[in-house]
Amino acid sequence: MADYFQLDAKENAAYVWGAFLLTQLAVFGVCGYVYWTISKKNDQTSLVYTELENPLDKETVKVIRTTVCEYDQGQVRQQLIQTGVTLAMMIWMSVQWGYLRPLLFQCFFAPRSFLTTNLYKVYFGNESIPRPWKTGGVFGNTTAGTPTIKEMKAKEKKDAKKKRLVD
């Protein structure tokens, strides 16, 4: 594919840069639109789940109490950070070493990455995906699942007991 676009020719560099920056700008724009949509909808449905404090230690979990609006806004922020880090890495690689191929590939992978997120599925695909969404990071799913009321009360008692011992 890179040979088809003749990336070794210097006159094509501006086109590759332009396409790269436009696709990144489009992804940032769509994320901004989703954030605005979430804020406008302002879903105050309570959301309680547990999350691993340390992905390597399956025993230490913390209970997260939030709303659907705050959770989704946090997911948009994570998507923006991921896109920003990718943007910075690609620009650095291209400026430092003169690579244009990664810029060309990111023209396709950046939108594809957003189109496969749960944010896109919920806000553009009208799918109903229960929150919290599973993450497939380096350590696997860091969300321990939705606790039962009994588990939450036991966790709160345990935390209160630890706090009394520390004080």
C-alpha positions as CSV (number, residue, x, y, z in Angstrom):
1,M,0.0,0.0,0.0
2,A,2.8,2.4,0.8
3,D,4.5,1.7,-2.5
4,Y,1.2,2.5,-4.2
5,F,1.1,6.0,-2.6
6,Q,4.9,6.5,-3.4
7,L,5.8,7.6,0.1
8,D,9.5,7.8,-0.8
9,A,8.7,10.8,-3.0
10,K,9.1,14.1,-1.0
11,E,6.2,15.8,-2.8
12,N,3.7,13.3,-1.3
13,A,4.7,14.0,2.3
14,A,2.4,17.0,2.5
15,Y,-0.6,14.9,1.4
16,V,0.2,12.2,3.9
17,W,0.6,14.8,6.7
18,G,-2.7,16.5,5.7
19,A,-4.6,13.2,5.7
20,F,-3.1,12.2,9.0
21,L,-3.9,15.5,10.7
22,L,-7.5,15.6,9.2
23,T,-8.3,12.1,10.5
24,Q,-6.9,12.9,14.0
25,L,-8.9,16.1,14.0
26,A,-12.0,14.2,13.0
27,V,-11.5,11.7,15.8
28,F,-11.0,14.5,18.3
29,G,-14.1,16.2,16.9
30,V,-16.3,13.1,17.3
31,C,-15.0,12.6,20.8
32,G,-16.0,16.2,21.6
33,Y,-19.4,15.6,20.1
34,V,-19.9,12.5,22.2
35,Y,-18.8,14.3,25.3
36,W,-21.3,17.1,24.5
37,T,-24.1,14.5,23.9
38,I,-23.3,12.9,27.3
39,S,-23.4,16.2,29.1
40,K,-26.7,17.2,27.3
41,K,-28.3,13.8,28.2
42,N,-27.0,14.0,31.8
43,D,-28.1,10.5,32.8
44,Q,-27.9,10.5,36.6
45,T,-28.6,6.8,36.9
46,S,-26.5,5.4,39.8
47,L,-23.7,3.1,38.9
48,V,-21.8,1.0,41.5
49,Y,-19.0,-1.4,40.6
50,T,-15.7,-2.6,42.0
51,E,-12.4,-2.0,40.4
52,L,-9.0,-3.6,41.1
53,E,-6.7,-1.2,42.9
54,N,-3.7,-3.2,41.7
55,P,-4.2,-5.3,38.5
56,L,-1.6,-7.8,39.8
57,D,-3.3,-8.3,43.1
58,K,-6.8,-9.7,42.7
59,E,-7.7,-9.3,46.4
60,T,-7.6,-5.5,46.7
61,V,-10.7,-3.9,45.2
62,K,-12.3,-0.6,45.6
63,V,-16.0,0.2,45.3
64,I,-16.7,3.0,42.7
65,R,-19.9,4.9,43.1
66,T,-20.7,7.2,40.1
67,T,-23.4,8.0,37.6
68,V,-23.7,6.9,34.0
69,C,-23.0,10.4,32.9
70,E,-19.7,10.7,34.9
71,Y,-18.7,7.1,33.8
72,D,-19.2,7.9,30.1
73,Q,-17.4,11.2,30.4
74,G,-14.5,9.4,31.9
75,Q,-14.5,6.9,29.0
76,V,-14.4,9.8,26.6
77,R,-11.4,11.3,28.5
78,Q,-9.6,8.0,28.2
79,Q,-10.3,7.9,24.5
80,L,-8.9,11.4,24.1
81,I,-5.8,10.6,26.0
82,Q,-5.2,7.5,23.9
83,T,-5.7,9.4,20.7
84,G,-3.4,12.2,22.0
85,V,-0.6,9.8,22.9
86,T,-0.9,8.1,19.5
87,L,-0.8,11.5,17.8
88,A,2.3,12.6,19.7
89,M,4.1,9.3,19.0
90,M,3.4,9.4,15.3
91,I,4.4,13.0,15.0
92,W,7.6,12.4,16.9
93,M,8.5,9.3,14.8
94,S,7.8,11.2,11.6
95,V,9.8,14.3,12.6
96,Q,12.7,12.4,14.2
97,W,13.2,9.6,11.7
98,G,11.2,10.8,8.6
99,Y,8.8,7.9,8.7
100,L,5.6,8.5,6.7
101,R,4.2,4.9,6.7
102,P,2.9,5.1,10.3
103,L,1.1,8.3,9.5
104,L,-0.6,6.7,6.5
105,F,-1.6,3.7,8.6
106,Q,-3.0,5.9,11.4
107,C,-5.3,7.5,8.8
108,F,-7.1,4.2,8.8
109,F,-6.4,2.8,12.3
110,A,-7.4,5.9,14.3
111,P,-11.0,6.1,13.1
112,R,-11.2,2.3,13.2
113,S,-10.1,2.3,16.8
114,F,-12.9,4.8,17.8
115,L,-15.5,2.9,15.7
116,T,-14.9,-0.2,17.8
117,T,-15.3,1.4,21.2
118,N,-18.3,1.0,23.4
119,L,-18.8,4.8,23.3
120,Y,-19.4,4.6,19.5
121,K,-21.7,1.6,19.9
122,V,-23.8,3.3,22.6
123,Y,-24.0,6.8,21.2
124,F,-24.0,6.2,17.5
125,G,-25.1,2.5,17.1
126,N,-27.9,2.8,19.6
127,E,-26.8,-0.4,21.4
128,S,-27.5,-1.0,25.0
129,I,-24.3,-2.2,26.6
130,P,-24.3,-2.6,30.4
131,R,-21.8,-0.6,32.3
132,P,-19.0,-0.9,33.5
133,W,-17.5,-1.9,30.2
134,K,-14.8,-4.5,30.2
135,T,-11.4,-3.3,29.3
136,G,-8.8,-5.5,27.5
137,G,-5.7,-3.8,28.7
138,V,-2.3,-5.2,29.4
139,F,-3.5,-6.8,32.7
140,G,-6.8,-7.9,31.3
141,N,-10.1,-6.7,32.7
142,T,-9.4,-4.4,35.7
143,T,-13.1,-4.2,36.6
144,A,-13.9,-6.8,39.1
145,G,-17.7,-6.7,38.3
146,T,-20.8,-5.4,40.0
147,P,-20.9,-6.4,43.6
148,T,-23.9,-7.6,45.4
149,I,-25.3,-5.4,48.3
150,K,-24.0,-8.0,50.8
151,E,-20.5,-7.8,49.3
152,M,-20.6,-4.0,49.3
153,K,-21.6,-3.8,53.0
154,A,-18.9,-6.4,54.0
155,K,-16.3,-4.3,52.1
156,E,-17.5,-1.1,53.8
157,K,-17.3,-2.7,57.2
158,K,-13.8,-4.0,56.5
159,D,-12.7,-0.6,55.3
160,A,-14.2,1.1,58.4
161,K,-12.4,-1.4,60.6
162,K,-9.1,-0.7,58.9
163,K,-9.6,3.0,59.3
164,R,-10.3,2.7,63.0
165,L,-7.2,0.6,63.5
166,V,-5.1,3.2,61.7
167,D,-6.5,6.2,63.6
